[in-house]
Amino acid sequence: MARYAMKFGGTSVGSPEAIAQVTAIVKDFLAEGHELAVVVSAMAGVTDLLLESAAAAAARDRATFLAINDAVRQKHDRVIEGLIESQQDRLLIDAEVEELLRSHLELCEAVVILGEVTPRISDALVSFGERLSSRVIAAVMRAQALPVRQLDSDAYIVTDNQFGDADPIWNETEARIVGQLQPQLDSDFTPIITGFIGATPDGTMTTLGRGGSDFSAAIFAAYLDCDELIIWTDVDGVMTTDPRLDERARVLPYVSYQEIGELAFYGAKVLHPKTVQPIINRGIPLRVRNTFNPNHQGTLVGARTQASATVIKAVTGIRDVSMLTVSGRGMLGVPGIAGRTFLASANAGANILMISQSSSEQSFCFTVVDPLAQAVKAAVETELQREIQHNNVDSVDVLSDIVIITVVGSGMRGTPGVAGRVFSLLGESRINVLAIAQGSSECSISFIVAEQDLEKAVGELHSLALETVENDRINGLGSPY
């Protein structure tokens, strides 16, 4: 039998009915003799509520964070009342929930006194979502006589102190999972583990970034030497595009690690962008499946590039971005301007999504998320103040109301004419392309268009991805596994 790591997202554990479905899936896998490590997110909406409680506490608004605490309690109480019959079992889990919610209120009161929410306190506050859900889900499964035990991931995932988006310290994390969790897994019980959460070496709680439960599950899959990682979500798999942009979207039966990395980074919300990082070197396949349609086999993600009749597999779009352009005739041949610009952007807290430079070196542009655009502009202008004063740099301009569209497919590599076909389609549709970038991997082409052209551009390019899916079906091209 196989060993699986599984992750269930917020919508998969968002209601009593959803948690009953999760329990049924775990029960079926265990009945087949498989070993499981199950990672769970907070119930849908709870993380946002906890962030609101932090803001309310900083504003000394006790009424709001008390109401939020009660709302979180009610969400978990509905699960307990709906899925656990034994009064004794209910009392036991009620006591655990009550203790955590009391700790949440104590932390809110500390914020009231402090008058601000530090990143460290914010991580501690949002961690209650996963800590609550994992305990309630484990209690539900025990009520169904499943051999499960709840575990907190901060005991195993050791991170740096970059609160809000911590990175694992890999060697220490591996040592704890292999040395402490692996022996427990071999003793015939199934761990129900909090996603999203880690801790510094001194035990201070951290989080791995929004959506980090996927990343957590991949870490456990890697160091528990699992045969497969399954991400259970609310869609049937990785799709050719966002069905809200084009209703023709279809599930891709197979994509490579490289392709899923591009799709995750450029807007596909099925996976956290870091998910494949722990499993790629170990060759562990990943599968994306639908909690509410468990008979569908979903999308398999693996190491090899699959032969395909055409080259573009999927089209993604990122909204709410701005493009900054640094330009000036005096930039020609002046070393370091781009490097200093990107360092200034990083110091302003911005992640650069795309870069494009003219061959004349008289201008380059890059994109960041909208909320940080003006802060990045100010930081870059400060860094390049001398060059601006000497007219080597003419301006730092911000263009909003744009989107990044990315076409993805590993078959692009070495295939002539792909970019030509992409931009010919856009030209025929009278869509103006503002900037273009292609990475050295040749797995994707990204470009910027006006936000008003998003749906039209995606619709035209999605037709190419649909050709891939249909031609592969006709030619019998499936997973290389």
N, C-alpha and C positions, 0 to 999 in steps of 0.2 A: 504494500500500500504506500501511498505518497504522503509527504509532509507539505502542508500548505500554510502560508501566512495569508491572512484575510484582513481586509480593512473595510469597515462599514462607515459610510459618510453620514453627515447630519440628517439628510432626508431619509436615509435608510434606517435611522434610529429616531425619527422625529415624532412618532406617535405610538400608542399602544399597538395598533394594527401593524405598523412597520416593524416594531420590535418582535412581535409574534412571528412575522415572516423571517426575520433574521434568526430567531431561535429555530425555526423549522429548517432553514438552510444548514445551520451548524449541526443540528440533529441528524440530517440526512448524510452529511459528510462523515460524521462520527460512526454512523451505522454501517457505512461502507468500509470502516476500518482505518480511515485516514487519521493522521496526527494534525492538529491545528494549533496555530497561535493567532488569536483574534484581536485586532486593534480596532477601537471604536472612537468616533468623534463625539462631540457634544451633541445633544439633541438640537435639531434645526431651530435656529433663532436664539439659542441660549447664549452663545458667544457675544452676539450683538447686545443682548440684554445686560450682560456682565460689563461690557464696555460702557454702556449707558450708566450703569450704577457707579462706575469709577468716575465718570464726568460729573454725575450728580453729587458724589461725595466731595469732589474737589470744589464744587460750588456751594458746599455746605447745605445741600438740599436733601435733608434726611427723609422727607416724605417720599421722594422719588425712589431713593435706593431701597427703602423699606418695602415699597410697593413692588419693585423689581424682584427683591428677594422672595416675596410672597408668590409672584407670578412664576418664578423658577420652581418653587416648591410645588405649586399646583400642577405644572407640566409633568414632574416626576411622580407626583401622587397619583395622577390619572393612570400612569403605567402600572404602578404598584397595585392599585385597586382593581384594574382591569385584567391583570395577568397573573396575580399571585393569590391563590385561594386560601392558603393556610394563614390563620390569624397570627400564629406564632412567627411565621416567616415574614409576614408584613411588619410586625412589631420590630423585628431585628433590622430590616432594611430601613424602616422609618427612622430608627435611632441613628443609623449611619448618615442618612440624608440630613437629619436635623443637626447633627454635629457639624457637618460641612457648611450648612447654611448659617449656622451660628458663627463659624469662623469667617465666612464671607462678610457678615455684618460687622464683626470686630475689625476686619481689615478696612472696611468702609469708614468706620469711626476713626481709625488711625489716619486715613486720608483727610478727614474733616479737620483733624488737629494740625496735620502737616500743611494743608492748604493746596496741595498739588499731587498729581499722580505721576510718580517717577516711572520710568520704563520697568524697573525691577518690581514695583508694586503692581503695575498693570499686568505683568506676566502672572504674578501670584493670583490676581483677581480672576483673569480669564481662565486659569487652570481649573477652576471649580466646575466648569462645564463638562470636561472629560472625566473628572474625578467623580462627579455625580452619575453621569450616564453609565460609566463602566460598572459601578457598584449596583445600580438598579438592573442593568442588563444581566449581570452575573446572577443576581437574585432571581430574576425571571427564569433563567436557564436552570438554576438549581431546583426551582419549583417544578421543572419538567424532568427532574432526575438526571440532568446532564452533569458530567464530572468536570465542573469548571471552578476556577479560582480567580478572583479579581487581583490585578497587580498594577501598581503605578509605575509608569515608564521612567520617571525621574530617578528610580533606583538603578536603571540600566543604561540610559542614554546620557553620557557625560558630554557637556558642551562648554564652549567659551562663555563669556559674560556679555555677549551682544544681545541684550534683552530685546525681545520682540522678534528677533530673526537670528537665533543662535545657530552656530555651526557645531556639529559633533566633533569631539576629540576622539578620533577613530580608534586608536589603539586601546584607550581606556574603556571605550564603549564595547569593543569586541571582547575584551577580557571579562567584563561583567556579564555580558550576555552568554558567552561560552561557559564561563566558570560558575555562574549563579543561576541563570535561567535554563540553560540546556539540561542540566541534571533533573530539574523539576519537570520539564516537558517529557523526559524519558520515564517519569514515574506515573504515566497514564492519567494525567489531568490536562485540561485545556485552559490555558491562561486567557483571561479577558483583560486586555491591556489598554491603558489610556493612550490615545494618540496625542500628537501635538506638543507633548511636554518632555523636557529634559531637566538637567540640573548641572550646575557648575561643580567642579571637584569638591568644593566645600559644602555642597548640598543646597545652594540657593537655586530656587526653581526658575527655569527659563522656558520659553516657547520657541518653536522652530519656524515661526512665520505662519501667516494665515494659510489655511489649507495644509498645514504641515503633518497632518495625520497620515497622508499618503507616504510622506518621507519617513515617518516613524515606522510604518509597516514595512517599507523596503529595507530599513536598517535591521529589523528583526528577521526578515526573510533571508538577508545575506548571512548574518552571523548564526542563525539557526540552521543554515544549510538546507533551506527549503527547496522543494522541487518546483514550486510555482508560487507567485504572489498574485492574489486575486483582489482587485479593487472593485468592491460592490458599490454601485451608485444608482442613480435613478434614470439612466438611459441604457440602451442596449449595447453600447460600446463606443468606440471612437468613430465619429461620423465625418463624412466628406466635407461638411461645413455646418455651421450653426443653423439648425432647422428654422430658427426665427428669422433668418435672413433668406433662406431658400427652402421651401417645404419639400423639395425633391431630395433633401439630404438622406444619405443611406449609410448604413454601418459598414465600416471597413473590416473584413475578416482578419487581415494581418497588416501590421506596420512594423518597421524596424525600430530599435532603440533610438537611432539617430532621428528618424522621422517624428517619433513621439516627442522627443526633446524639443524639436523645432515647433511642433504643434502646441505643446504646453507653454513654451515661452511666448509664442505669438498669439495667445488669446484663447486656445481651446481649453475649456475649464474642466475637462474630465480628470486631469491629473495635475498635481503640484509639479512645477518645473524641475525640482530636484529629485523626483521620485526614482528615476532610473540610475542615479549616481551610485548607490550602494550595490546594485545587483548586476550592473553591466559587465564588470570584470569577472564576475562569477558565472556568467552565462545563465542566470536564472530567468526564465520567461515570466512575463507579466500578462495577466488577462484582465480586461475590463468587462464587467458583467452587470446586469440589471437585477437588483434585489427583488423587484416587483415582477420580473419576468425571468425566473431562474432557469427555465428550460432553454433560453437562448444562450448560445455559447459565447456571444460577445466578440471582442477583438483580442486577438493574441498579439503580444509585442515581444519580439525576439531579436537576436543579434544579426541574423543574416538579411541581406537585401533580397526581396522576392522579385523574380522575373515578372515583368508586366508588359502588357500589350501597348500601353501608353505610359507617360512618365509622371503626370501630376496626379497625386492621390487626394489631396485635400486643400481647401482654401480657408484661411482664417482672417479675422479682422480685429484690430484693437482700436477701440474708441477712446475718447478723453485723453488725447495726447496733443502735444504741441511740438513744433519744429523750430529749433533755434539755428540761425545762420550767422556764422562769423565770416566777414568778408573784408577785403581790402587789397588794393593793388600792391601795397608795401609788404604784404605777407610773403610774396614770392621769394623762396630761398631762405627765409628766416626760420631757423630751427626752433622747435619746442613749443610753438604756439598751440598746436592741437593737444599735445600732452598736458600743457598747463590748463587748457580749457577743460579737459576731461577730469583733471584732478580737482579743479574748482567745482565742477558739477558734482563730483563724488562728495566733496566736503559740504555741499549744500544738501546732501542726502538723496541725490537723484541716481537712479539706475538708468543708464543710457540704453535705449531699446534698438536704435538703428543709427548708423553713421554713413554719410556719403560725402565724397570730396571730389572737386573738379580736378582734372589733370593739370591745370595751370597753377594749382596751389593758391589761387586767389580767393577761394572760398571753400568752406565745408559746412555741412549741416548735420544735426543730430536731433533725436527726439527723446523727450521725457514726458512723464505723465503731467496732465494739465495743472494739478494743484501746486507743483513745484516749479513750473516754468518761469515765473517772475523771480523767484528766489535764485534759480540757476542763472538767469540773465544778469541779475545784480552781482552774483559771485564771479561770473566770468568777466564782467566789466571792471570789477575791482582788480582782478588778477591781471587783466590786460590794460590797465589804466595808462601805463607808460606808452604802449604801442598805439593806443587811441589818441593820446596827446600828440604823438609824433606823426599821426595820420598813416601809420603803417596798417592799422585796422580801422576801417571806416565805421563799422557798426556791428552791433549784436542784435539781430532782429528776431522777434517771436511771431510765429504764424500758428494760430489756433484754428479750431473747426476743421481739423484734418483727421484722417485715420491711416493706420498702417495695415496694408493688405499683404498677406504672405501666401504664396503657393508653395506647397511642400511635396516632395517626392524624390526618393533617392535615385530613381531612374533618370533624373536630370543629368547626373554626372556623366560626362562624356557624350551626351546626346545633343547633336547640333540642332539649332533652330528653336529650342524651347522658349527662350526669352523673346525671340522674334514673334512666335505665335501668340504669346501672352500679350505683348504690347500691341500687336496688330489687332487683336480682339478689342483691346481698350480703345485704340484709335478709331476703329470702325464704330464704336459706341460713343465717340466724341467725349471720352473721359480723359482729362488732362493728368499726366503723371508728373508730380512735383519733385520727386527724388527717388533714386533706385539704389538698392544694395544687394549684393550676393556674397554669401560667405564662401570661404575657401573650400568648405565641404561640398559645395555645389548641390546641397540637398534642398535648398530653398531660395526663392527670390522674393525680396520684400520691396515694397514701394509705397509711396505716399500719394493719396488723392484727397480731394475735398470730401468732407464728411457727407455732403449731400449726394455724392456719387457712390457711397458704400454699397448699398443694396444692388444697384445696377452692375457695378464692377464684380461683386461676388457672384451674382447670377450668371454673368457671362463666363467667368473663369471656372465656376463650378461645373459648367457643362463639360469641360475637359476632364475634371476628376470623375464625373459620371461615366465618361467614355472608358476610363480605366476600370472601374468596377464592373461595368457591363461586359467589356471585352475579356476581362479575366474570368468572368462567369462562363462566357461562351467557350473560352479556350481551356477551361478546367484548371486554371492556375489558382492554387490554394496556398496554404501555409507551407513553408519549406520544412516544417517539423514533421 
